Amino acid sequence: MEYQFLQNIDSPADLKKVPREDLPKVAEELRDYLITVVSKVGGHLASSLGTVELTLALHYTFDTPKDKIVWDVGHQAYGHKVLTGRRDRLPTIRQYGGISGFPVRDESPYDTFNVAHAGTAISGALGMAVARDLKGQDFHVVAVVGDAGLTVGLELEGINNLGNLQKKVLVILNDNEMSISPNVGAFAGYLNRIVHGQAYHHVTAEVEKMILAVPRLGPRLLKLSKELVESAKTVLIPGLVFEELGFDYVGPVNGHSLDELLDVLKKVKDSPKPTLLHVVTQKGKGYPHAEQLPIKYHGVTQFDVSTGAFHKAPAKAPSYTAIFGEAMCQLAEKDRRVVAITAAMSEGTGLVEFAKRFPDRFFDVGIAEQHAVTFACGLACEGMRPVAAIYSTFLQRAYDQVIHDVCLMHAPVTFAMDRGGIVGADGPTHHGLYDIAYLAASPGIVLMAPKDENELRHMLYTAVNSNVPAALRYPRGNGIGLPLDPEFKKLEIGKGEILREGSDIAILAYGSMVYPCLEAAERLQALGIHSTVVNARFAKPLDEQLICVLAADKQFLVTAEEGTEAGGFGAMVAALLQDRKIPASILRIAVPDRIIPHGAPNLLHAKYGLDVDGIVERIRSFANESPLRSELKYRSAPRT
């Protein structure tokens, strides 16, 4: 497509130069550009397609970046990036060194708040509005909230506080009836009733016209009728609940009509009190494949625009997510106590088949991780065996519930933490790097990580049948490709396994680092370093006996984990040896204590020394520097 307008828009100021009647053409060009770029580099597509007109209307109406737009979930903000000076960099999105897939303050002054997980927009926007008023400044604050975001407790807390403080904030509810999955819960049903209950407003307008047409008595009859109607409003107008919370409620408005959006934004822009503008959009709007399959086109790899077919090589092994989902179904068949819980991520956590086969034991609670954990705890208190399938990064949102509900009550809840480790293009907000450290401090919990997909099944079985709180982490991506054991096995909690014997050093590998460490050990042997490799299996409790024996017997220990170095598996091993007064030398290979950017996982693994080359080089260098081996200098490691 030839871009008549888009190629000349490098800022909202440029957008404002476009005549209003030509904005639909800009929307068409922007939508085409998003589809073209994302089809080549991958990314989040359907959400941003649904907000094209809304994004244009916001930047056309408000004076950004002086006026603040706070996006709730960055999936919907690709168009915003294009209109705010990043059009030419969009092809670098989510790639190492390129722009982020989410709004990031360091990237642009138009990105007012770092977002990725849902639920922060209203609280952040309210903070900005209060700061504005305290400093005597004058600017608008707009929070763009997805309807699924209203299932987030933080969002409801923000609504409550904003309604009480009565600050000038415009909350735009982008209602497309979707998060990643279809929305669930009472709020979703409530919004649906609002959308389909608008006949009331039209009938009211027609009746008012008829009453006013009555000679002489019209105005008095209208006043009486309005008093009667007002008393019944709470029954007849679902949107009134927002007014009861202190908001002016406006809508629903067609989110794909630029005329409607521009007119209503002009009307509500200067309202002195909190306003909730209800905008109805379609996820994937303008691209038929995404309209029909919004879940499939939420986050995409490269695809053919004309056919919608994805350019993805067939996997050589099932994903860890798929293996987990299959194992959950098998466990549920054997044990009616097994229930599955997800927080708006049934596809992402591999539980779609479980939901079909065991609908009475599957619970999607919406974007509400805190509730998911305490809900699971309640189930466990009554004898069930709940498995809460929550990404590592999302479980952080429920840390208080993990400790105060699950662990202090010693409830047998299993946390299945997908995306443990570096996840790639989604970057800092989605890397699962902290679960080892933050869960290690939780009393009484068992932490484990499988070396492969077969062990994942056994660990899940072990967790469900151990009558203790347990958490297992596993990486994003495909398994090793091993044949699966026909039956589940219960592992001995706190016991590792020696996979390779070597006389010089011991490598204690946790989870996804086991196979890279085994390969590194092969390479190290050619350099004269003979390594024992241990599949640690458990970070809590540690296999203390094995670790202490190896520390006393080997020249030094190496710990390897795909998690943060601060407070992680290696730190716990070091603390154990210090407590036992064993004078061991330890090399800890882990993700450094810093913010890890977005980028392809293999690139990030290499950058931080977590690939085979990095492991070999780190161990070779440490061996040469170690006072215990000062008499022996190892050869340089060949790189592959």
Legacy VTK file of the C-alpha trace (Angstrom):
# vtk DataFile Version 3.0
C-alpha trace
ASCII
DATASET POLYDATA
POINTS 640 float
0.000 0.000 0.000
1.179 3.516 -0.812
1.034 5.576 2.361
-0.299 9.025 1.528
-0.396 10.250 5.140
1.472 7.839 7.405
4.894 8.426 5.869
4.659 12.079 6.942
3.576 11.451 10.530
6.496 11.428 12.941
4.681 12.917 15.919
1.164 13.718 17.144
1.781 17.290 15.942
2.076 15.924 12.391
-1.108 13.917 12.904
-3.004 17.075 13.863
-2.149 18.573 10.472
-4.271 15.912 8.772
-7.822 17.129 8.058
-10.382 15.351 10.204
-12.176 13.935 7.178
-8.949 12.163 6.136
-8.388 10.385 9.446
-10.165 7.184 8.312
-7.547 6.941 5.562
-4.791 7.331 8.187
-6.434 4.523 10.170
-6.422 2.319 7.072
-2.735 3.031 6.453
-1.760 2.506 10.089
-3.585 -0.813 10.237
-1.915 -1.965 7.014
1.508 -0.950 8.316
1.025 -2.850 11.573
-0.017 -5.989 9.719
2.853 -5.704 7.238
5.551 -5.221 9.870
4.307 -7.750 12.416
3.869 -10.384 9.694
7.626 -10.082 9.057
9.007 -9.832 12.602
6.276 -11.231 14.848
4.741 -9.576 17.880
1.376 -8.736 19.373
-1.077 -8.012 16.595
-4.783 -8.423 17.343
-4.879 -6.062 20.328
-3.190 -3.189 18.504
-5.410 -3.633 15.444
-8.400 -3.181 17.719
-7.193 0.189 19.039
-6.173 1.908 15.792
-9.047 4.423 15.751
-8.882 4.971 19.502
-5.141 5.680 19.318
-5.617 8.169 16.488
-8.466 9.902 18.313
-6.466 10.219 21.525
-3.410 11.764 19.907
-5.613 13.976 17.710
-7.556 15.290 20.718
-4.938 15.558 23.451
-1.661 17.450 23.576
0.791 14.626 24.162
3.324 14.246 25.707
2.258 17.146 27.932
-1.033 15.312 28.387
-0.385 11.838 29.747
-1.759 8.654 28.190
-1.240 5.612 30.394
-1.736 2.322 28.566
-2.886 -0.664 30.581
-1.078 -3.570 28.894
1.267 -2.597 26.095
-0.125 -5.158 23.645
-2.546 -2.505 22.411
0.048 0.272 21.940
1.858 -0.577 18.685
-0.086 2.137 16.846
0.848 4.553 19.613
4.520 3.800 18.969
4.125 4.444 15.247
2.446 7.824 15.792
5.029 8.982 18.328
8.187 8.931 16.263
8.967 5.221 16.117
7.441 4.309 12.763
10.778 3.539 11.104
11.954 1.502 14.114
8.839 -0.652 14.336
10.553 -3.438 12.303
13.006 -3.787 15.226
10.265 -4.335 17.783
11.002 -7.003 20.432
14.419 -7.720 18.882
17.664 -7.287 20.765
18.691 -3.649 20.528
15.331 -2.693 19.017
12.300 -1.030 20.533
10.294 -2.770 23.220
6.984 -4.462 22.573
5.556 -2.426 25.459
5.537 1.248 26.483
8.825 2.069 28.233
9.595 5.463 29.766
13.265 5.324 28.776
12.293 4.761 25.152
10.060 7.785 24.544
8.566 10.773 26.407
5.215 9.646 25.028
5.501 6.420 27.062
4.446 7.778 30.435
4.425 4.520 32.405
6.159 1.166 31.931
3.500 -1.481 31.395
3.188 -5.087 30.332
1.099 -6.880 32.935
-2.485 -5.664 33.212
-3.939 -3.646 36.037
-1.658 -0.672 36.681
-3.117 2.097 34.507
-5.675 3.650 36.842
-3.406 3.666 39.885
-0.527 5.111 37.862
-2.765 7.715 36.221
-4.209 8.752 39.573
-0.706 9.229 40.960
0.127 11.504 38.028
-3.079 13.505 38.528
-2.432 14.008 42.234
1.156 15.111 41.499
-0.182 17.505 38.854
-2.568 19.122 41.314
-0.029 19.318 44.135
2.394 21.096 41.807
-0.253 23.436 40.410
0.163 22.150 36.856
-2.435 21.809 34.146
-2.546 18.745 31.925
-4.873 15.879 31.166
-4.365 12.302 32.331
-5.932 9.418 30.417
-5.860 5.754 31.410
-6.661 3.237 28.650
-7.871 0.061 30.339
-8.798 -3.214 28.678
-12.070 -4.670 29.895
-10.197 -7.772 31.073
-8.168 -5.422 33.272
-11.235 -4.898 35.454
-10.727 -8.403 36.830
-7.431 -7.201 38.323
-7.768 -6.307 41.986
-5.338 -3.393 41.636
-7.551 -1.843 38.952
-10.578 -1.991 41.241
-8.545 -0.483 44.060
-7.591 2.342 41.715
-11.218 2.920 40.721
-12.221 3.064 44.361
-9.512 5.585 45.263
-10.039 7.730 42.167
-13.770 7.904 42.798
-13.100 8.985 46.362
-10.458 11.616 45.534
-12.480 12.997 42.608
-9.416 13.863 40.557
-9.663 14.898 36.926
-8.790 11.641 35.162
-10.347 10.140 32.053
-10.539 6.342 32.179
-11.189 4.767 28.797
-12.556 1.259 29.024
-11.508 -0.543 25.843
-14.129 -3.282 25.742
-13.408 -6.052 23.235
-14.635 -8.932 25.415
-11.146 -10.443 25.374
-7.928 -10.547 27.310
-5.696 -13.124 25.631
-8.504 -15.604 26.162
-12.222 -14.723 26.214
-13.145 -12.787 29.322
-14.670 -14.527 32.296
-16.379 -13.483 35.475
-19.166 -11.244 36.685
-17.612 -8.015 35.394
-17.468 -9.376 31.848
-21.153 -10.223 32.024
-21.916 -6.819 33.493
-20.190 -4.962 30.672
-21.988 -7.136 28.154
-25.324 -6.134 29.699
-24.346 -2.470 29.402
-23.537 -2.867 25.718
-26.759 -4.711 24.948
-28.921 -2.565 27.216
-28.672 0.672 25.274
-32.168 0.391 23.847
-33.267 1.953 27.122
-31.490 5.211 26.304
-33.007 5.415 22.820
-36.501 4.703 24.117
-36.046 7.350 26.815
-35.120 9.972 24.244
-38.141 9.176 22.089
-40.522 9.268 25.070
-39.145 12.659 26.162
-39.877 14.065 22.716
-43.450 12.760 22.871
-44.082 14.202 26.359
-42.711 17.616 25.434
-45.073 17.658 22.468
-48.099 17.682 24.837
-49.447 21.290 24.844
-48.816 23.275 28.061
-48.428 20.158 30.258
-45.386 18.747 28.529
-42.606 20.231 30.735
-44.446 19.383 33.991
-45.148 15.836 32.835
-41.495 15.438 31.819
-40.310 16.569 35.257
-42.637 14.068 36.953
-41.602 11.249 34.630
-37.903 11.957 35.223
-38.395 11.725 38.981
-40.077 8.352 38.534
-37.388 7.139 36.159
-34.584 8.321 38.459
-35.849 6.055 41.213
-35.639 3.070 38.868
-32.298 3.933 37.286
-30.260 1.431 39.257
-32.348 -1.352 37.752
-32.601 0.008 34.244
-29.124 1.444 33.630
-26.263 -0.969 34.336
-23.682 1.796 33.830
-24.942 3.566 36.907
-22.658 1.470 39.113
-19.718 3.534 37.865
-21.620 6.712 38.734
-22.212 5.358 42.218
-18.436 4.949 42.475
-17.952 8.637 41.723
-17.485 8.597 37.937
-19.366 10.221 35.103
-20.168 7.238 32.878
-20.286 7.844 29.110
-20.990 5.231 26.470
-20.840 2.697 25.056
-19.251 4.311 22.019
-18.292 2.603 18.755
-14.522 2.368 19.066
-14.068 2.086 15.304
-15.947 5.281 14.415
-13.492 8.170 14.410
-16.333 10.681 14.251
-17.963 9.250 17.373
-14.660 9.013 19.219
-13.552 12.540 18.369
-16.920 14.023 19.299
-17.160 12.264 22.635
-13.525 12.937 23.563
-14.094 16.626 22.886
-17.103 16.559 25.212
-15.481 14.694 28.117
-11.960 16.098 27.796
-12.409 18.945 30.250
-14.717 17.265 32.744
-13.490 18.294 36.207
-14.270 14.902 37.776
-13.370 11.291 37.026
-14.977 10.095 33.803
-15.275 6.557 32.510
-15.661 6.388 28.738
-16.843 2.971 27.604
-15.495 2.214 24.110
-16.454 -0.987 22.292
-13.858 -2.390 19.896
-13.129 -5.618 18.051
-9.858 -7.382 18.680
-8.081 -7.945 15.362
-10.194 -5.334 13.569
-9.344 -4.927 9.892
-7.529 -8.214 9.358
-10.069 -11.008 8.742
-7.857 -13.801 10.061
-7.316 -11.936 13.344
-10.997 -10.999 13.600
-11.997 -14.653 13.307
-9.196 -16.040 15.494
-8.177 -13.273 17.932
-6.531 -15.708 20.336
-4.349 -17.195 17.598
-3.313 -13.737 16.410
-2.793 -12.203 19.848
0.942 -12.915 19.774
2.285 -14.123 16.467
5.413 -15.326 14.772
6.088 -14.465 11.126
3.119 -15.169 8.868
1.839 -14.778 5.316
-0.525 -11.804 5.190
-2.664 -13.136 2.337
-3.283 -16.588 3.804
-2.660 -16.006 7.494
-0.381 -19.067 7.559
2.501 -18.936 10.045
6.095 -19.449 8.893
7.153 -21.780 11.656
9.226 -24.904 11.322
7.598 -27.989 12.823
8.809 -28.701 16.330
11.064 -31.697 16.860
9.595 -32.230 20.318
6.449 -31.153 22.156
6.653 -27.994 24.227
6.969 -28.137 27.994
3.584 -26.403 28.095
1.975 -29.167 26.046
3.594 -31.889 28.156
2.294 -30.210 31.303
-1.244 -30.000 29.901
-1.232 -33.651 28.887
0.117 -34.720 32.273
-2.586 -32.712 34.036
-5.265 -34.585 32.108
-3.685 -37.919 33.026
-3.475 -36.957 36.698
-7.077 -35.786 36.714
-8.198 -39.111 35.271
-6.500 -40.955 38.128
-7.351 -38.566 40.963
-10.625 -36.648 41.287
-9.010 -34.301 43.790
-6.909 -32.706 41.041
-8.213 -29.322 39.910
-6.600 -26.770 37.586
-6.580 -22.995 38.010
-5.381 -20.375 35.565
-5.462 -16.573 35.551
-6.760 -15.747 32.056
-4.088 -17.948 30.455
-5.749 -21.252 29.591
-3.995 -21.388 26.185
-0.663 -20.107 27.434
-0.496 -22.625 30.266
-1.619 -25.590 28.163
-4.923 -26.213 29.938
-7.362 -25.977 27.018
-7.778 -29.756 26.765
-8.122 -30.079 30.538
-10.911 -27.486 30.447
-12.762 -29.494 27.789
-12.393 -32.842 29.527
-12.855 -31.717 33.123
-14.976 -28.550 33.003
-16.118 -28.927 36.610
-12.498 -29.028 37.785
-11.135 -26.181 35.646
-11.224 -22.577 36.827
-10.168 -19.525 34.843
-10.369 -16.726 37.404
-9.452 -13.873 35.057
-6.410 -11.656 35.464
-6.422 -12.167 39.203
-3.349 -14.026 40.396
-3.824 -13.041 44.031
-7.321 -14.491 44.032
-6.119 -17.560 42.118
-3.607 -18.438 44.840
-5.933 -17.934 47.805
-8.741 -19.701 45.932
-6.376 -22.641 45.436
-5.536 -22.545 49.128
-9.227 -22.775 50.017
-9.596 -25.799 47.748
-6.602 -27.441 49.381
-8.024 -26.796 52.854
-10.981 -28.976 51.901
-8.970 -31.906 50.577
-8.557 -31.027 46.904
-5.213 -31.000 45.114
-5.174 -27.707 43.207
-2.578 -26.950 40.563
-2.253 -23.216 39.891
-0.696 -22.833 36.449
0.760 -19.321 36.488
3.773 -17.974 34.617
6.781 -17.317 36.830
6.598 -13.579 36.200
2.853 -13.416 36.942
3.122 -15.333 40.207
5.121 -12.393 41.553
1.805 -10.533 41.746
0.567 -12.978 44.366
3.632 -13.207 46.581
1.762 -12.234 49.743
-0.813 -14.970 49.144
1.883 -17.581 48.540
3.426 -16.864 51.931
0.520 -15.867 54.161
-2.114 -18.216 52.800
-0.465 -21.241 51.221
2.792 -21.565 53.150
1.690 -20.490 56.620
-1.217 -22.933 56.407
1.046 -25.555 54.816
-1.642 -26.070 52.174
-0.826 -28.644 49.471
-1.057 -26.257 46.515
1.104 -26.916 43.466
2.381 -23.963 41.464
3.205 -24.860 37.864
5.399 -21.976 36.725
5.722 -21.895 32.966
8.245 -19.513 31.342
10.820 -20.022 34.063
14.026 -18.333 32.902
14.729 -16.064 29.944
11.677 -15.837 27.683
12.971 -13.604 24.911
11.121 -10.919 23.006
8.709 -9.850 25.756
11.677 -8.722 27.806
12.154 -7.551 31.401
8.523 -7.753 32.469
8.132 -11.332 31.293
11.468 -13.004 32.019
10.900 -15.598 34.739
14.106 -14.892 36.635
13.059 -14.329 40.233
10.883 -17.253 41.308
13.768 -19.266 42.781
14.812 -16.349 44.968
11.389 -15.098 45.999
9.971 -18.535 46.721
13.070 -19.762 48.579
12.165 -17.400 51.416
8.671 -18.893 51.690
8.526 -21.304 54.632
7.853 -24.975 53.996
7.614 -24.867 50.210
9.317 -27.391 47.920
11.050 -25.930 44.855
11.978 -28.085 41.897
12.880 -27.825 38.233
13.006 -30.666 35.699
15.920 -31.313 33.384
13.568 -32.488 30.605
9.919 -33.113 29.745
9.909 -36.617 31.190
11.056 -35.339 34.559
8.461 -32.554 34.395
5.718 -35.186 34.477
7.270 -36.942 37.455
7.750 -33.681 39.338
4.124 -32.694 38.762
3.019 -36.082 40.082
5.375 -35.726 43.048
4.082 -32.271 43.901
0.416 -33.229 43.730
0.975 -36.278 45.917
3.314 -34.863 48.566
0.852 -33.027 50.828
3.043 -29.902 50.955
3.177 -26.588 49.093
5.280 -27.137 45.985
6.413 -25.139 42.972
7.981 -26.407 39.781
9.473 -24.154 37.130
10.027 -25.082 33.506
11.160 -23.099 30.488
9.339 -21.714 27.522
9.852 -23.729 24.350
10.194 -27.328 23.329
11.430 -30.272 25.310
14.485 -32.394 24.633
12.578 -34.966 22.590
12.854 -37.897 24.982
10.359 -40.766 25.075
7.980 -40.415 28.004
7.757 -43.036 30.733
4.412 -44.849 30.601
3.783 -44.336 34.317
4.339 -41.456 36.707
7.085 -41.804 39.312
7.212 -40.135 42.692
10.617 -38.570 43.254
12.315 -38.417 46.631
12.030 -34.802 47.720
15.365 -33.085 48.225
17.458 -35.646 46.328
19.493 -34.893 43.222
20.955 -37.335 40.752
24.512 -37.718 39.479
24.479 -37.864 35.689
28.217 -37.908 35.038
31.268 -38.676 37.181
34.460 -36.651 37.052
37.452 -36.314 39.378
38.178 -32.579 39.322
35.070 -30.452 39.790
31.352 -30.834 40.381
28.719 -28.941 38.419
25.355 -28.633 40.182
22.852 -27.791 37.436
19.272 -26.763 38.102
16.457 -27.361 35.627
17.053 -26.043 32.107
20.803 -25.776 32.715
21.360 -29.527 33.071
21.802 -30.430 29.402
24.007 -27.410 28.572
26.177 -28.385 31.542
26.434 -31.977 30.357
27.599 -30.754 26.953
30.004 -28.324 28.594
31.449 -31.183 30.642
32.271 -33.053 27.427
34.144 -30.013 26.132
35.903 -29.444 29.450
37.233 -32.988 29.441
39.167 -32.176 26.270
40.768 -29.336 28.244
41.794 -31.651 31.067
38.972 -30.738 33.442
36.980 -33.788 34.507
33.535 -32.869 35.785
30.892 -34.542 37.867
27.499 -33.240 36.691
24.544 -33.304 39.067
20.926 -32.761 38.184
20.031 -30.893 41.366
16.283 -31.314 40.839
15.468 -29.436 44.049
16.432 -25.926 45.130
14.491 -26.344 48.362
15.199 -28.545 50.154
18.721 -28.907 48.814
20.391 -32.298 48.672
22.641 -31.251 51.537
24.424 -34.563 51.945
25.402 -34.809 48.273
26.473 -31.164 48.063
28.646 -31.404 51.182
30.327 -34.602 50.010
31.096 -33.087 46.607
32.366 -29.868 48.159
34.778 -31.813 50.335
35.918 -34.068 47.495
36.225 -31.740 44.487
38.585 -28.888 43.794
35.650 -26.514 43.360
31.912 -26.484 42.781
29.943 -24.831 39.987
26.254 -23.996 40.285
24.249 -23.230 37.155
20.732 -21.830 36.999
18.564 -19.801 34.627
17.529 -17.348 37.313
18.864 -14.313 39.077
22.181 -14.702 40.847
20.922 -12.668 43.810
19.352 -15.078 46.274
19.101 -17.933 43.811
20.061 -21.606 43.786
23.799 -20.894 43.842
23.400 -18.487 46.737
21.575 -21.174 48.709
24.340 -23.708 48.001
26.977 -21.187 49.124
25.016 -20.449 52.304
24.743 -24.165 53.079
28.507 -24.675 52.816
29.206 -21.623 54.896
26.818 -22.841 57.595
28.527 -26.256 57.540
31.947 -24.556 57.669
33.082 -26.361 54.521
35.794 -24.218 52.865
34.713 -24.828 49.287
35.410 -22.612 46.317
32.249 -21.941 44.302
31.604 -20.530 40.840
27.999 -19.388 40.467
26.706 -19.249 36.892
23.414 -17.388 36.814
21.672 -14.363 35.356
23.373 -11.228 36.708
21.588 -8.948 39.166
20.424 -6.391 36.620
17.496 -5.726 34.299
17.689 -8.157 31.383
16.543 -6.680 28.039
14.376 -8.242 25.379
15.944 -10.340 22.653
16.109 -13.858 21.277
16.734 -16.366 24.113
19.804 -17.908 22.455
21.342 -14.454 22.065
20.647 -13.552 25.708
21.945 -16.915 26.916
25.187 -16.243 25.055
25.407 -12.661 26.286
25.175 -13.701 29.937
27.287 -16.852 29.687
24.457 -19.351 30.040
25.085 -21.242 26.789
27.586 -24.072 26.428
30.379 -21.775 25.233
29.803 -19.443 28.133
29.741 -22.240 30.701
32.979 -23.710 29.388
34.747 -20.353 29.345
33.545 -19.374 32.818
34.728 -22.685 34.285
38.076 -22.611 32.441
38.762 -19.053 33.627
37.727 -19.852 37.184
39.945 -22.929 37.219
42.937 -20.910 36.090
42.307 -18.263 38.739
41.488 -20.667 41.563
44.151 -20.823 44.288
43.327 -24.498 44.712
44.617 -25.159 41.203
47.336 -22.526 40.890
49.768 -25.152 39.691
47.619 -26.096 36.736
46.646 -23.769 33.870
44.023 -25.124 31.520
44.108 -24.553 27.805
41.826 -22.017 26.164
38.438 -23.405 25.315
37.628 -23.831 21.637
34.413 -22.049 20.704
31.847 -23.610 18.468
LINES 1 641
640 0 1 2 3 4 5 6 7 8 9 10 11 12 13 14 15 16 17 18 19 20 21 22 23 24 25 26 27 28 29 30 31 32 33 34 35 36 37 38 39 40 41 42 43 44 45 46 47 48 49 50 51 52 53 54 55 56 57 58 59 60 61 62 63 64 65 66 67 68 69 70 71 72 73 74 75 76 77 78 79 80 81 82 83 84 85 86 87 88 89 90 91 92 93 94 95 96 97 98 99 100 101 102 103 104 105 106 107 108 109 110 111 112 113 114 115 116 117 118 119 120 121 122 123 124 125 126 127 128 129 130 131 132 133 134 135 136 137 138 139 140 141 142 143 144 145 146 147 148 149 150 151 152 153 154 155 156 157 158 159 160 161 162 163 164 165 166 167 168 169 170 171 172 173 174 175 176 177 178 179 180 181 182 183 184 185 186 187 188 189 190 191 192 193 194 195 196 197 198 199 200 201 202 203 204 205 206 207 208 209 210 211 212 213 214 215 216 217 218 219 220 221 222 223 224 225 226 227 228 229 230 231 232 233 234 235 236 237 238 239 240 241 242 243 244 245 246 247 248 249 250 251 252 253 254 255 256 257 258 259 260 261 262 263 264 265 266 267 268 269 270 271 272 273 274 275 276 277 278 279 280 281 282 283 284 285 286 287 288 289 290 291 292 293 294 295 296 297 298 299 300 301 302 303 304 305 306 307 308 309 310 311 312 313 314 315 316 317 318 319 320 321 322 323 324 325 326 327 328 329 330 331 332 333 334 335 336 337 338 339 340 341 342 343 344 345 346 347 348 349 350 351 352 353 354 355 356 357 358 359 360 361 362 363 364 365 366 367 368 369 370 371 372 373 374 375 376 377 378 379 380 381 382 383 384 385 386 387 388 389 390 391 392 393 394 395 396 397 398 399 400 401 402 403 404 405 406 407 408 409 410 411 412 413 414 415 416 417 418 419 420 421 422 423 424 425 426 427 428 429 430 431 432 433 434 435 436 437 438 439 440 441 442 443 444 445 446 447 448 449 450 451 452 453 454 455 456 457 458 459 460 461 462 463 464 465 466 467 468 469 470 471 472 473 474 475 476 477 478 479 480 481 482 483 484 485 486 487 488 489 490 491 492 493 494 495 496 497 498 499 500 501 502 503 504 505 506 507 508 509 510 511 512 513 514 515 516 517 518 519 520 521 522 523 524 525 526 527 528 529 530 531 532 533 534 535 536 537 538 539 540 541 542 543 544 545 546 547 548 549 550 551 552 553 554 555 556 557 558 559 560 561 562 563 564 565 566 567 568 569 570 571 572 573 574 575 576 577 578 579 580 581 582 583 584 585 586 587 588 589 590 591 592 593 594 595 596 597 598 599 600 601 602 603 604 605 606 607 608 609 610 611 612 613 614 615 616 617 618 619 620 621 622 623 624 625 626 627 628 629 630 631 632 633 634 635 636 637 638 639
